Amino acid sequence: MTNQEQTSLRERVQAALQTIRPHLQADGGDVELVDVQDGVAKVRLKGACHGCPMAVMTLQMGIERVLRKEVPEIQRVENIAD
């Protein structure tokens, strides 16, 4: 993948995260995109989401579901812990 394609993919992932962000922020949380490589979006859950018992469900059923729908190249989402 070229640098331009990687940038475009990253921008599309960022745009998809923007649609999710208000829902997370309503509960005191947030999400930060760390990296996108080989179909994997690496994110960091922040605020109330960091360490929350429901974080795995939020990651898989919320963030991953939306990203896979909006950016078909994304196959998986991983949470990067601090």
C-alpha positions in Angstrom: 0.0 0.0 0.0 1.4 3.4 -1.0 1.8 6.3 1.5 -1.1 8.1 -0.2 -3.4 5.0 0.1 -2.4 4.6 3.7 -3.2 8.3 4.5 -6.5 8.0 2.7 -7.4 4.8 4.7 -6.4 6.5 7.9 -8.5 9.6 7.1 -11.5 7.3 6.4 -11.0 5.5 9.7 -10.8 8.9 11.5 -14.0 10.0 9.8 -15.8 6.8 10.9 -14.5 7.3 14.4 -16.0 10.8 14.4 -19.5 9.2 14.0 -18.9 7.0 17.1 -17.2 9.6 19.2 -20.3 11.5 20.4 -21.8 8.3 21.8 -18.6 7.5 23.7 -18.3 11.1 25.0 -21.8 11.1 26.2 -20.7 8.4 28.7 -17.4 10.2 29.6 -15.2 8.2 27.2 -13.4 8.7 23.9 -11.4 6.9 21.4 -8.1 7.8 19.8 -6.7 6.2 16.5 -3.2 5.1 17.1 -2.4 3.3 13.8 -3.8 1.4 10.8 -1.8 -1.5 9.5 -2.7 -4.6 7.4 -6.5 -4.3 7.9 -6.1 -3.6 11.7 -7.2 -0.4 13.3 -5.3 0.2 16.5 -7.1 2.4 18.9 -6.8 3.7 22.5 -9.9 3.9 24.6 -9.8 7.0 26.8 -11.6 8.6 29.7 -14.4 6.5 31.2 -13.9 3.8 28.5 -10.3 3.2 29.7 -10.6 0.3 32.2 -14.4 0.1 32.0 -15.8 -3.5 32.3 -17.9 -2.9 29.2 -14.9 -1.7 27.1 -14.5 -5.0 25.2 -18.1 -4.9 24.2 -17.8 -1.2 23.2 -14.8 -2.1 21.1 -16.2 -5.1 19.3 -19.9 -4.4 19.1 -19.6 -0.6 18.6 -16.3 0.6 17.2 -15.3 -2.5 15.2 -18.8 -2.9 13.8 -19.0 0.7 12.5 -15.4 0.7 11.2 -15.9 -2.5 9.3 -19.1 -1.2 7.8 -17.7 2.3 6.8 -14.2 1.1 5.9 -14.3 -2.4 4.5 -10.5 -2.7 4.4 -10.6 -2.9 8.2 -10.9 -6.4 9.4 -10.2 -6.0 13.1 -9.9 -3.3 15.8 -7.4 -3.7 18.7 -7.3 -1.7 21.8 -3.8 -0.5 22.6 -3.3 -0.2 26.4 -1.2 2.6 27.9 
